[in-house]
């Protein structure tokens, strides 16, 4: 598995380095602007009030250090194609098996949550009081999955190009929202029904912590879901041109993106529309324009958030197929999933992942309440990603202990080093404790150990015997 990545770009059996710096930068930004921001921030604001701004700054700071750690490891050994290789090498095969399959399931759950978001956004065009039938929801979900599958089956360069434009639309939309919202505040704009736009709305309706410590803590769950995907560039290491130059650029820009796209945008939203008037079940970005009496802009913004959700699902399908490719190359998944098509994409892995995301269409039939379906899928997803992010930090600690010479000559060292790794691990434990405080997230936390049982059984029954046979055949040769 550990073939030299710098020489395999022409191999028909290896992933190709087709993603340019332009693609990587915009995909990294797109990964930081997900469904959790556009759809989940409405509920997070209802739970935490203006303290959501502090929540995003705390989480954003933690993820900057996490990504610096991931970047240092990946650049220390360009043979690592993703964090499956990294975990397998630095912790052990069981860690590689867990992180690979858990990342795959996590993105499948993101896809299911995205389907719920799509149904919610499409309801914007229905007459008041009407909703899609369960069968209609399932049909729309299935159509979206097939569209994303078709995009990914072509070439990785096309994926990068589509994600580039998806991300550009999101960036321009948020910059436009900040500009228009700021203009409303300075012009003291007053909607037909509501208060005059003012920055003071952020702190004058109960202060920064109107829901107290309980509300502040409750806001972390969906806010964490908004950051799922920020680590996506770690799965693209094998398909990125000049990673030594381009990965640091993408990672170092994370703090600026968090301030601009999360903190500043929501500050403007809550300045135009007081936080206690923002519906929990709607995107606050669309609500801003509706309250301002600009329905055409609200329609445009709704189209933007729809494209954002499709972008998130597109990235999810991409990353799950690459994880399956890595698992199969290491014997941790069926070998057929390691086969590439003539276009150098893991087609069978793409189809396998989409079959499971298609289960989200069934979820739409049995759980027609889109917010309930979104919360369930996103909660399970966050639990899995917390464990993955934690293992990335364990990998960094192991890397520092095992290869001090690589750290010494690294040109992209993680600030804070090992002690900061323990701070991030403590934060991840804190996040798990928070999930136990809310009834809906507690349900997800209680059923999550089932995944550990499934992985433990399959590792012992399927993977270990396969590895013994492989070792024996190598010895015989």
Rosetta blueprint (number, residue, H / E / L):
1 X L
2 X L
3 X L
4 X L
5 X L
6 X L
7 X L
8 X L
9 X L
10 X L
11 X L
12 X L
13 X L
14 X L
15 X L
16 X L
17 X L
18 X L
19 X E
20 X L
21 X H
22 X H
23 X H
24 X H
25 X H
26 X H
27 X H
28 X H
29 X H
30 X H
31 X H
32 X H
33 X L
34 X L
35 X H
36 X H
37 X H
38 X H
39 X H
40 X H
41 X H
42 X H
43 X H
44 X H
45 X H
46 X H
47 X H
48 X H
49 X H
50 X H
51 X H
52 X H
53 X H
54 X H
55 X H
56 X H
57 X H
58 X H
59 X H
60 X H
61 X H
62 X H
63 X H
64 X H
65 X H
66 X H
67 X H
68 X H
69 X H
70 X H
71 X H
72 X H
73 X H
74 X H
75 X H
76 X H
77 X L
78 X L
79 X L
80 X L
81 X L
82 X L
83 X H
84 X H
85 X H
86 X H
87 X H
88 X H
89 X H
90 X H
91 X L
92 X L
93 X H
94 X H
95 X H
96 X H
97 X H
98 X H
99 X H
100 X H
101 X H
102 X H
103 X H
104 X H
105 X H
106 X H
107 X H
108 X H
109 X H
110 X H
111 X H
112 X H
113 X H
114 X H
115 X H
116 X H
117 X H
118 X H
119 X H
120 X H
121 X H
122 X H
123 X H
124 X H
125 X H
126 X L
127 X L
128 X L
129 X L
130 X L
131 X L
132 X L
133 X L
134 X H
135 X H
136 X H
137 X H
138 X H
139 X H
140 X H
141 X H
142 X H
143 X H
144 X H
145 X H
146 X H
147 X H
148 X H
149 X H
150 X H
151 X H
152 X H
153 X L
154 X L
155 X L
156 X H
157 X H
158 X H
159 X H
160 X H
161 X H
162 X H
163 X H
164 X H
165 X H
166 X H
167 X H
168 X H
169 X H
170 X H
171 X H
172 X H
173 X H
174 X H
175 X H
176 X H
177 X H
178 X H
179 X H
180 X H
181 X H
182 X H
183 X H
184 X H
185 X H
186 X H
187 X L
188 X L
189 X L
190 X E
191 X L
192 X L
193 X L
194 X L
195 X L
196 X E
197 X L
198 X L
199 X H
200 X H
201 X H
202 X H
203 X L
204 X L
205 X L
206 X L
207 X L
208 X L
209 X L
210 X L
211 X L
212 X H
213 X H
214 X H
215 X H
216 X H
217 X H
218 X H
219 X L
220 X H
221 X H
222 X H
223 X H
224 X H
225 X H
226 X H
227 X L
228 X L
229 X L
230 X L
231 X L
232 X H
233 X H
234 X H
235 X H
236 X L
237 X H
238 X H
239 X H
240 X E
241 X L
242 X L
243 X H
244 X H
245 X H
246 X H
247 X H
248 X H
249 X H
250 X H
251 X H
252 X H
253 X L
254 X H
255 X H
256 X H
257 X H
258 X H
259 X H
260 X H
261 X H
262 X H
263 X H
264 X H
265 X H
266 X H
267 X H
268 X H
269 X H
270 X H
271 X H
272 X H
273 X L
274 X L
275 X H
276 X H
277 X H
278 X L
279 X L
280 X L
281 X L
282 X L
283 X L
284 X H
285 X H
286 X H
287 X H
288 X H
289 X H
290 X H
291 X H
292 X L
293 X L
294 X L
295 X H
296 X H
297 X H
298 X H
299 X H
300 X H
301 X H
302 X H
303 X H
304 X H
305 X H
306 X H
307 X H
308 X H
309 X H
310 X H
311 X H
312 X H
313 X H
314 X H
315 X H
316 X H
317 X H
318 X H
319 X H
320 X H
321 X H
322 X H
323 X H
324 X H
325 X H
326 X H
327 X H
328 X H
329 X H
330 X L
331 X L
332 X L
333 X L
334 X L
335 X H
336 X H
337 X H
338 X H
339 X L
340 X L
341 X L
342 X L
343 X L
344 X L
345 X L
346 X L
347 X H
348 X H
349 X H
350 X H
351 X H
352 X H
353 X H
354 X H
355 X H
356 X H
357 X H
358 X L
359 X H
360 X H
361 X H
362 X H
363 X H
364 X H
365 X H
366 X H
367 X L
368 X L
369 X L
370 X H
371 X H
372 X H
373 X H
374 X H
375 X H
376 X H
377 X H
378 X H
379 X H
380 X H
381 X H
382 X H
383 X H
384 X H
385 X H
386 X H
387 X H
388 X H
389 X H
390 X H
391 X H
392 X H
393 X H
394 X H
395 X H
396 X H
397 X H
398 X H
399 X H
400 X H
401 X H
402 X H
403 X L
404 X H
405 X H
406 X H
407 X H
408 X H
409 X H
410 X L
411 X L
412 X L
413 X L
414 X L
415 X L
416 X L
417 X H
418 X H
419 X H
420 X H
421 X H
422 X H
423 X H
424 X H
425 X H
426 X H
427 X H
428 X H
429 X H
430 X H
431 X H
432 X H
433 X H
434 X H
435 X H
436 X L
437 X L
438 X L
439 X H
440 X H
441 X H
442 X H
443 X H
444 X H
445 X H
446 X H
447 X H
448 X L
449 X H
450 X H
451 X H
452 X H
453 X H
454 X H
455 X H
456 X H
457 X H
458 X H
459 X H
460 X H
461 X H
462 X H
463 X H
464 X H
465 X H
466 X H
467 X H
468 X H
469 X H
470 X H
471 X H
472 X H
473 X H
474 X H
475 X H
476 X H
477 X L
